[in-house]
Amino acid sequence: MRTQAESVVQKVKDLAALPQVVHQIIQLTNNPNASAKDLERLISIDQGMSTRVLNTVNSAYYGFSRKIASIKDAVVLLGFKAVRNLAMTVSVFDLFVGKTDRQNLRRGKWWRHSIDTALCARLIASQVAGVSPDEAYTAGLLHDIGKPLLDRHGGAPYEQVEDLLAQGMPELLAEQQVYGCDHAEVGYAVSLHWGFPEKLVEAIGCHHTESADGLSDAPLTAVVVLANFVAHLLRQPNATETWWFDLPPWVSETLQLSPHQLQSLYLGCEVEIQSSPMAALGR
């Protein structure tokens, strides 16, 4: 990384704080012995977190006939994994809140895309070998965390990047021109700084990579690359029928997916985004 990029990343590392509950939920995700009581205790300690989880569980999207009054009841009705992912999702949301209308509009799109990618990653991981759907959800949710951090702490308004995008410049190149680094580099640096597991750091930092060279966990990163690609595609009105031609070849090779399987996953992701209560958090 160049000196300017190192300066930006260091500033982000110094200023950016990840909600403690996210750290702990990620630890629960990677702990096979974690129990429902561990999750209940973790969420209930944070009153704001507990309230937001219960408000979401009691929303029309879940459609329960009675009001859910405790995290324990939510875990019983929805299950450990669903409540864990919900808690992590609502806690990450604060990092995407802006101070101005334009910031909120921009970060709102990033937030929606992050949830879309998390849902796609979980579904894709459930259909391929060797990747945990829960780890894939976490990686998908956090893959673009570098964008709001650049926007907050990069020293220049992200509007400058948007202006370059409007002129046709690719996103990573536009970020590098404005900040001296891009959101994937920042995501890698801060997730390493936050002490995330190596494969999660790698998936966040390499979700735009064109090659599997040097990856220690190529399948997880491949799932996130594919999920990111599909999530963007699903929000475009004129997606081509042979969209996988634009996918880096190493992704389908690593996951051993044929064009037919890729198309089936694409349709499955579309249904998942349309039907998941989690997707409502991105609206």
N, C-alpha and C positions, 0 to 999 in steps of 0.2 A: 504494500500500500504506500502511496506517496505521502510526503510530509503533510500536505494539506488535508488529505483524507485521515491520516492518523490524528491530526488535531481535532477534526470534527468528531471522530469516533471517541476520542478521549473525553471531549466535552459531553457527549451523550452519555458515556459511561459514568461520568462524575455526577450528572444531573438526573438521569433516568432511574426511577425506582419502580420495581415491579411489585405489585401488591403481594404481601407476604403469603396470603392465602393461596395464590397461584403456585408459589414455590411448593407449598405443602401439598396441594392437590396433585402436582406433578410427581411428588414423592409417593403419594398414595397410588398413582397410576403405575409406578414402577415397583411397587411392593406387593408381591403376591399374597402376603399374609394380612394385608389391610382389611379391616372389617367395616361393616355398616356403622358401628358405634364410633369408630375413628372418624368417619366422614361426618356423622351427626355432630360430634364434638367440635370438629374443625369449623364447620359452617356456623354452628350456634354461638361460638365465641364472638364472632363478628356480627353485631346486631344489624348493621346495614346490609351485609351479605345475606343474612338469614331472611330479612324482610324482602329483598329483591328476589330471592329464590322462591319464596312462598307466593309472592305476587305473581310471578310467572307461572308457577304450578297451578294457581287458581284462576288463570286467564282462560278465556273462552277456547283457546287452542287445545287445552287438555280436556275440557268438557266434563270434569267430575261433577257428580250430582250433589256432592256435599263439599263444604269448605275444608281445605287441608290446613290444619292449624299448627303443625309442627314439622320440623325437618325429619323426624323419625317417621311420621306418617307418609311424608313424601317419598322417603326411601323405600318404605314397604310397598307403596302403590306403583312407583315408577321404576324402582330398582336402583341398586348401588351405582352402576355405571352411568345411568341417565342423569341422576342427581349430581354426580361428580362432574360430568361434562357441563351440565347446566351451571353449576357454581363457578367453574373456571371461566365459562363464557361470560357470565354477567360481571365477573371481577375484572376481566381484561377490558371490558367496555370503556372504563374510565380513561384508558390510554388513548382512546380515539375521540374524545370530546374536545371540541375547539372553542375558541374565545369569540370568534366572529361568525357571522352567517356563512361566509364563504368557506371558512375553515370547517364548520360543521357539515356543510354540504359535501366537501371533499372527503373529509374523514368518515362521514356517513357511508359514502360509496366504498371506501376501503373496508369499513367494518362489515358491510353487507357481503363484500367479496370474501372477507376472512371467514365468515360463517359458512358461506357457500362452499368454500374450499375445504373447510373442516368436515362438512357433511359429505362432500364428494370423496375426500380422502378416507373417511371411515368406511364408506360403502365399497370403494375400490379395494381397500385392505382386506375386507371380509371375503373378497373373491379371489385373492391371490395368496400364494404360499409365503410364509415367513415374515409377515408384517402384522403387528398388533393393531387392530382397528382403533383401540384407545390411544395408542401412541401416534397413530396417523391423524386422528382427530386433533390432538394437541398440536402436532407439527403444522397441520393445515390452518388451524386457528391463529397461530403465531407467525406464519411464514412471512407476512408483510409487516411485521412489527417495526421494521426499520423506517417505514414511511412516516408514521406519526412522530417518531423520534427525530427524524430529520426535520420535519415540519416544525416541531417544538424547539429543537436545540441546535439546528444546523447553522444558524447565523444568517440565513437568508430565507425569505418567504417562499413557500413551495409554489406560489403563483408563478415564479420565474421558470420553474420546471414545466408547469402547465402551458406557459406561453411557448416554450420550445416544442412541446408535444403538439400544440396546435399548428406549428410550422412543419410537422412531419418527422421530427427527430425521435428516434427510439427512446423509450423510457429510461433505461439504464444509462445511456449516453447523455441524456438531458440532465439526469441527476448528477452524473460525474462532472458535467460542465459547470453546474451551479455550485455543487458542494465539494467536489474533488473526490467523491466516493458515491456509491449507490446504496439503495436500501438493503440489498442483500448483504453487502459488506458490513453495514451497520448492524443488521440483524444478527449476523454471525458474531460480531464483536461483543454486542451487549448480552446475547444469550450465553456466550462463553463467560462473560463477566458475572452473569447471574448464577452460574454454576449448574446450568442444565446438563443433562446426560449428553455424551459426545454425539450420539446418533441424532438427537434432537437439534443440537447446535448445527450439525452438518446439513440436516434437512432444511433448516431455516436459511442457512447461508448459501446453499447450493441449489435453490429451487429454480434458478435460471440456467443451470449448467448445461452445456451441450455434450458432455461426455461423462462416463462413469469413472474415468481415470482418477485414482487417488481417493475415491470414496470408501469409507470403512463399512458403511451400511447402505449399499446401492439400492436395495429394494425399498426401504423407507423413503429415501430421497426420490426415487422414481415414482412412488405413489403420490408424493406431494407435487412433483413436477406435473404429473398427469392430472391431478385434481385441480391444480391452479389453472392449467390449460383448459380443462373442461368447464370449470366455473366461469371463466371469462367468456368462453364460447356460448354458454347457455344464456348469457345476457346480451348476445348479439343477435339482431333480427335476421341476418342472412348467412347463417352458418352453412358451409359447404357439406355435401354428402361424403366427401372424402377428406374430412378435416384432419385425420390422423397422418396424412402426408406431411403436415407442418409440424408434427410432433418430433422431437429429437429421437432418432432411431434407437438409441441406447435404452430408452424408457420401455418401449414395447418388448425389446429383446431381453431386458433384465426381468421384467414381469411375465415374460413368455405369453404375450397376448396377441392374438390374431386380429386382423381388421374387424372380423365379425364380433369377436369378444369386446373389442374396444367400442364398437357401436352399441352393443348391449349395455355396457357400463355407462356410456353416455346417456342412454335412455333411462337407465336406472337412477343416475344422478339427477336427471331432470325431475323424475317423480319424487325423489328424496327431498330436493329443495322445495318443491311445491307442497309437500305434505308434512314435512317435519315441523313440530312446534318450535324447534330451535331456530328455524329460519325466520320466525316472527320477530326474533330479537334483532335482526338486521334491518328491519323496516323502519 
